[in-house]
C-alpha cells in the first residue's frame, strides 16, 4: 500500500455508514479520486469542516490499486473560498463547475491543465465582482481541454469572418455559418456577433485579465446559454445539471 500526497478540490461528499463520509475530489496529480474519510462525522474528528464541498485542500491518502475507494489519512485547508458560504449565487456557479468535473472525469485520469482551470475559476467566482466572466472562461477552456473546441473565427462554409449581426451554430460540426450561408446547412442556434467576439476574448485572455473584460449582462447570459448547451450536446452525462436547476431556482 502506497502513501500519496496531492492538492485537491472537494467536488462532492456523502455519508457512509454511521460515522464516515465518501469524499469525491479532483486532484492535481491523480485526477478524480474517491476517498473514504473514516470517523469524520464524529464530533471530535480531526477533519472538522475541512472536507466541505468546494474546499481546496492538501491531502494525504493510502492507495491500493485493487480498490477504487482509497483511505484518506489527512487533509489540510489550502483555501476555503469564503464567499461561497455567504453568496448563494456564487455557490451555485461554483457547484456547476464541480458537477461538470465530477460527471465527466474518469477516476485517476490526471489533467494538470484542467486542475489549473478549476482553481482559477473558483478563485474568480469567489473573489471577482464580474465572476460570471470566469465561469464562461472556464466553460470554453473545458471544451477545448476535452477536445470539443468550438470554431469561433470563421464561417464553416465561406471561410469569411462574419460582419452581420448574427451567426448560426451547428453543434455537431463544432462551428457556425454566417447569415449569408446559414440556409445551406443545419446550423440553427442563433448567436449574436457581439457575444461571439466576447467569447473569443474570454477564450484567448489569460486568467489574470478575465475580470477586466467588460461584457454586458445580456451578452454574458447569451454566452452562458450557448456554452451550457454545447456541453450537453457533447457529454451525455451533462444532459441535466442539478446545480443549474438550483441556480435557476434562486431567481436572483
N, C-alpha and C positions, 0 to 999 in steps of 0.2 A: 504494500500500500504506500503510495507516494503522497507527499505533502506539497501543495501548490499554493502560491500567493499571487493575487492579481487585484486590480481595481475593477469595480463592477457597479452597475446601476440596478436597483431593485425594480423589476418590472411588475411583479405580481406575487402575492402570498395567499396561502390558505391554511386553515387549521388542519392539524394531523394528530389523530388520537387525542389524548386528554391534555397534553402539555406542550406539544411540539408544533412546528409550522413547516410547510413546504415553501421554500423561497425560490422563485424564478428570477435569475439575474442575467444581464448581458455584460460580459466581461471584456476587458481589453485584450487579454492574451488567449482566451479559450472560447470566445463566443458565448452562446447561450448555455447556461448551466441550470440544473435543478438540484437544489441543496436541501437537506433536512437540518433544521435548527432545533436540536433536542432541548426540551425544557424551557423554551423561550417564553411560554405563556405563564410560567411560574412568576410570582410577584418578585422574587429575588433573583431572577435571571440576569446574567451578566450582559445580555444583549439589550435589555430595555426597549427603547423605541428606535434603536439603530436600524432595524430591519424594516422600517416603514417604507411603503411603496414610493418610488422615485428618489430615494436617498442614494447618494453617491458614496460608495464605500471602498475601503481596502479590506479584502477578505483573505482568510486562510482556510483551506479545506483539505480533507483527506480524499484522495482519488483512487478509485478501484475500477479498472476497465471492464469488469464483468457486470457493472451495475450503472444505471442511468442516474440514480439518486445518490448524490455524494454528501458526505458528512461535513457540515460547517463547523469549523473549530473556533474561529474568531472573526469578528467584524468590527471595524473602526470607521467612524464617520469622516469622510473627506470633505463633503459639502452637503448641507441639508436642504438647500433651496427653500428658504423660509417663506417666501411669498406664495408658494403653492398651498401652504397651510391656511392662509387667510384670504386668498382670492380664488373663488371657485372657477372663474373663467380661465385663469392661468392654469389651475389644476386640471381642468378639462382638456385644454390643449396639450399639456404635458402628458396626460393619460392617453390621448390619441397616439402620440409618438410611441409610448411604451407598448400599447396594444399592437401597433403595426409591427414593431420589432418582435414581440412575443409570438405573434402569429406567423411570421414569415421566416424567421431564422432557425436553422437546424441546430440541434444540440452539438456543441463542440466545434462549430464552424467559425473559425477566427476571421475577423474582418476589421483591421485597425482603422480603415477609413470610416467605416460605419460607426465604430465606437467614438471616434473624434467628432463625427457629425452629431451623435447622440449627446455628448457632453456640451457641445457648442449650442445646440438648440435648447437644451434645458437651462443653460446659463442665460440665454437670451430671453426665453419665456419667463424666467424668474425675475430678471432684473431690468429689462428694457421697457421703455414706455410703449414703443411700437412693436410689441412682441410677436404680433402676427407675421411681420416680415420674417422673423426667424423660423416660424412654423412652416411657412411656404418655402423658404430657402431649404429647410430640411427635406421637405417632400420631394422637391425637384432633384436634390442630391441623392436621396434614397433611390429614386427611379434610376438615376444614372449608375449608381453603385450596383444596383440589381440587374443591370443590362437592359433597361427599358427606357433609355434616354429619348425623350420626345424631340423630334426635329422642330426647331423654333425659328430657323433663319429664313428658309426659302420655301416657296410653293413646291409641292412634290411634282406637279405637272409641268409648269412652265419654267421652274427654277428661278423665278424672279423674287426679289424682296418685295413684299406687298406694300402698297401705298393707300389702299382703300380702308374703310373703317372696320371691316370685319374679315376674319379668316374662318375656315370651316375644317375642324379636325376629324380625321379618320383614326380612331384609337387603335384599331387593329394593325394599321400600317405605320403608326407612330409618327404621323406628320399631318400637315394641313394643306388645303387648297385655297388659293386666293379667290376673291369674289368672281373674277373672270373665268376661273376654271372649276368652281365647285360643283357645277352641274354635270361634270364628266366622271364623277366617282361617287363613293358612298360616304363622303365627309359631311356629317350633319350636325356636329356640335359647334354652334356659332360662338366665336371668341373674339372679343374686341381687339383691335390692333394695339391700343394703349396697354391693355392687360398683357398682351403678348410681349411687347417691348419691356414692360416692367418685369415680367417673369425672366426674360433674358438677363436683365440687370441683376436680379436676385441670384440667378444661377451662376453668373460669372464673377460676382463680387466676393472678396474674402469675408470670412465671418466677422472680422472686426469692423467692417464697413456696413454691415447689414442694417444696423439701427439708423444710419444716416440717410437711407434711401427713402424718399418721400413718395408714398403711394396712397391715394385716397381710399377711403373706406369701401366705396363701391367696387373699385378695381381689386382691392385685397380680397373681397368676398368672391369676386368672379374667378380670380386665380385659385383660391382655395377650393371652390366648387369643381373647377377643371381638374386640379391635381388629385383630389379625392376620387373623382370619377375615373380618372386614368388608372389609379391604383386598383380600383375594383375590377376593371377590365382585365388587368394582367395578373392579379393574385386572387385565386379562388377563395382563400381564407379571409379576404377583406371585403366580401360582399356586404357584410353588416358589421359595423364597428360600434360596440356598446358605448364607447367614450364619446363618439359623435352624437349618438342619441342623447347621452347625458348633457352634452353641450347645448343641444337644441332645446332641451327641457328647461334650461336656465332662463331663456328669454331675456338675456342681458344685452 
